Amino acid sequence: MESHQLKPIYEAIGQGDMRRGLTECDNLLRKHSTHQGALALKAYVLAKLGDAEEATALGQQVLHTPGALKSSHVLQGLWLTFRVLRLPELEIAVYNTALAHTPNSEQLYCKIFMAAARFNLYKEQHAAAVALNKLFKQDKYLWWVVTSLLMQARSSQDSAVKQLQLTLAERMAEKALGEGRLTNTEELRIYLEVLEIQGNHTAMIAALSTSGPLAEKIANDPDLVTQRIGLLIRTGDYTKACAAAVAALESRDNWADYKLYVEATVAQASGGESPVQAATANFDKWAAQRGRDRGAKLAGVELAIKLHEAGRAKPAGEVADVVGERIWSYVDQFMTKAICYSDIMQYFVTHVKSATALGQTSSAVDFHSKQLEQRLHNARAAATAAKCSEDAAQSWVSLERIRYLIQALADDVDPQRWVAGIGTMLSFGLDSTEAERKLAACSDMTLIACQRLILGAFLAYPEPEQRGLLLSSLFKVVCVLEAGIRMNDDQFLLKLYAIRLYLYLSCYDRARALYDTLNIKNIQLDTLGFLINGHGMSLGCFSTDLELCYDGVSFYDRADARVPQELESAYGNGTYSNITDFTTFRDNLVHSVQRECTHRCALRGETFEYGTSKDVVDQWKEADAVSIEHTDETIAALHDNRDVAVMGLLTPVDMAKWNLEIMTRQMPLPGPAWIKIFSMVPQIMHYIVCSEAELLEARARDLLAVTEEAGQSVSSHDLLLARGVYQVATLYLRARSGDEGFDNELSALAEMIIGALPPDTSALNSLDLHDVALSSIRTASVATELFTLALSVKHALSAQRSSSANAVALGLSQIRKTALKLVGGMRAWTEKPARESIDALWLNAEEPLLASAMTLLLNRRKSAVTLATKSCVGSWLKSVNNMAAHWKKCT
């Protein structure tokens, strides 16, 4: 009977038509107002339709109705409701209530366990696991108990409670091992993690050295084999560690095992030369085997470096003979491989740094420079010969990368030396038969040339008065990058550098178009989103930036939904090692710096969606001003997952002086101060429209304090906006209270907004091109955003029937009138004189660094120059047009 009555509802839900499902629920409830199945399904439908408040209230009503959960339809409707609403405590309450009607239900206990596991409710998870293990005595449930204890211990802040949970978990796992109930490597990994947290390495080694069927599984698991070698080293048993590493390396090529073998060998070296000789002989033997030469050869370099660092190599004066020769022997053998440079870079750096510690920097650098010189000459000659092989081309690329690194390690600050040979490099990269064949080495060579040109430009023109020459140089590098992209549209790094330099020149539209071709998605939105997110807000492209922010928000929401499912799957399949991985992954995303930045940028963008109408009052009222608040503690808990090494750097990230990612930032990477500022701005606007004066005054003071303390960690334009928001808050407080001095606050705000706009831009002089590229568009964008927020004050005062509303409206109207004229003048300049200024001041600028590059481009790749010029002008025009359109809407 009940199934028949609910059939129309199920059919609508099955077809995804929730509106019809709601109608069917109401139809049935009109006939049977207390039909619990219909009420439960209505709660589910409401949840799916986004009415969380009503769905929760209705679901709780059914939950607390005596006997309702005897029905399977009610049970299903309620747990689905609370799962959609992400209310695990209520979902668990549904199952616990149902247990009163079906005691000892394995299915219900499993559902309690999974619901708790999905949302880190470890206490409830453990209780369900204990009940399952006690009632059904399956090995799976035993390991659910152990894993629950482990997860509780990992999350506990109480050291005594944590130790108790670990001890219980260890005893259960140890007993299982003795009874043969630890049967696979997934269960073993949980046991090992319990022991690892307690620092019980001896017991870990014993578990990894077990006999029987499990031993074979361990031997066939490379990670566990490597873990055992590492544990032997940590416990000081270097002889066994060496033996275990040799045994492992005899059958497989694993770089982690090579490194551990080297570590154990160096630790033994104080007892004599035999361990070193044995390791060297093994490396030579493995290097002679087909397909194993790279790892074994690199291990020889690793051994030489580590012996030297430990003071167990030849005397200091002979360091170059020992370590350096091994490095160059590796280069000679593998420079035809694209991986060569990334393999060997760290050893060049370590070698020179260790020599520096001994006061021998110049000798180490000189040694490498001499080794490089003839090899580079030969490689260049071979690559530029009539018929160039791929190996010859790649060899030249590898050696050019090494040349770059050696110059950085030598602290070479002569820009001319940095651009030496650029003409030959670009001729090969852009204007050779190999380039026409789209040889990968040609794109790589073009990239290296661009990296050298960028570095040379920043070294040559470091002073503010030289900014015109710097911008001219960077624009010319953009032309080279565009030429490279045209030759090979698949070159990811050429596009990254083009994006970065276009943004440096305030050209968002072209940067965004290039970014869209990179197909960045999913987790890359967290690691690489910083490359573009927020830049549109700073350059007048509010709506397009908002679209990207929504992509990021959607990814984080999908990840929030996906990880609980993955956790449930891991428990169900017994892949316990994935549980901590998924938990860590979720924690990193939930507390991601980029997540916070993306959400704050989305809030900024939404200001422009609603900020020009009276609806803004409702929007700011509904804004969640609590969840976005940050303290020093919550900021400290954030994880920075941003991949700042993505730009193919040829020096280590920590060599900040030579880090092109840092060098080419137009504004600082958003950090704690930025997140605090842009968390406070929407709070301030919320307090304004809600007329909460005390909270507003306090938050405005906080904003000013953070702004004053931010220093260079926040861009000057974002600081200007923050100070403007403080002024907006002050204006509202004075106007709301009827203080006659609010006119002064309105005048100060007007001065700030108009001052951020360019002056009469219809008659820009030669310096103004540089102003546009560096600051004019950015400050105009600040003025536009600030006026939009100020308009919210007017709407709030009107809604609150303040006597000052008309005066504020009149003042804002005058600001708008002036702004429209100034922005219109800026647009007029961008539409025509901008192109002429680029030709005169950038392309024809007399600066020698890029002379050879521009000769090649103008003679052979002029279309790239034309594209770069049009992209700059078009991007600026797009930004100015966006701002002009917004000012027109701000009535």
Salt bridges, closest charged atoms under 4 A:
ASP17 OD2 - ARG20 NE 3.71
ASP26 OD1 - LYS42 NZ 2.97
GLU91 OE2 - ARG83 NH2 2.96
GLU91 OE2 - ARG118 NH2 2.90
ASP139 OD1 - ARG181 NE 2.64
GLU179 OE2 - LYS175 NZ 3.92
GLU193 OE2 - ARG154 NH1 2.87
GLU196 OE2 - HIS201 NE2 3.69
GLU196 OE2 - ARG234 NH2 2.87
ASP221 OD2 - ARG189 NH2 2.86
GLU250 OE2 - LYS285 NZ 2.69
ASP253 OD1 - ARG292 NE 3.20
ASP257 OD2 - ARG252 NH2 3.00
GLU309 OE1 - LYS306 NZ 3.58
ASP332 OD1 - ARG375 NE 2.64
ASP343 OD2 - ARG294 NE 2.64
GLU400 OE2 - ARG380 NH2 3.79
GLU400 OE1 - ARG403 NE 2.84
ASP411 OD1 - LYS657 NZ 2.68
ASP412 OD2 - ARG417 NE 2.85
ASP414 OD2 - ARG417 NH1 3.26
ASP431 OD2 - ARG860 NE 3.11
ASP431 OD1 - ARG861 NH2 3.88
GLU436 OE2 - ARG861 NH2 3.41
ASP444 OD2 - ARG401 NH2 3.75
GLU482 OE1 - ARG510 NH2 2.91
ASP489 OD1 - LYS495 NZ 3.38
ASP509 OD1 - LYS878 NZ 3.25
ASP516 OD1 - ARG512 NE 2.95
GLU547 OE1 - ARG512 NH2 3.83
ASP560 OD2 - ARG595 NH2 2.71
GLU566 OE2 - ARG562 NE 3.42
GLU568 OE1 - ARG118 NH1 2.86
ASP587 OD1 - HIS591 ND1 2.88
ASP587 OD2 - HIS639 NE2 3.13
GLU596 OE1 - ARG600 NH2 2.77
GLU596 OE1 - HIS630 NE2 2.71
GLU629 OE2 - ARG699 NH2 2.78
ASP632 OD1 - LYS676 NZ 2.33
ASP640 OD1 - ARG642 NE 2.79
GLU661 OE2 - ARG500 NH2 3.11
GLU661 OE1 - ARG665 NH2 2.60
GLU697 OE2 - ARG701 NH1 3.91
ASP702 OD2 - ARG699 NH1 2.43
ASP739 OD2 - ARG734 NE 3.71
GLU745 OE2 - ARG734 NH1 3.25
ASP771 OD1 - ARG467 NH2 2.86
GLU785 OE1 - ARG604 NH2 2.75
GLU847 OE2 - LYS476 NZ 2.88
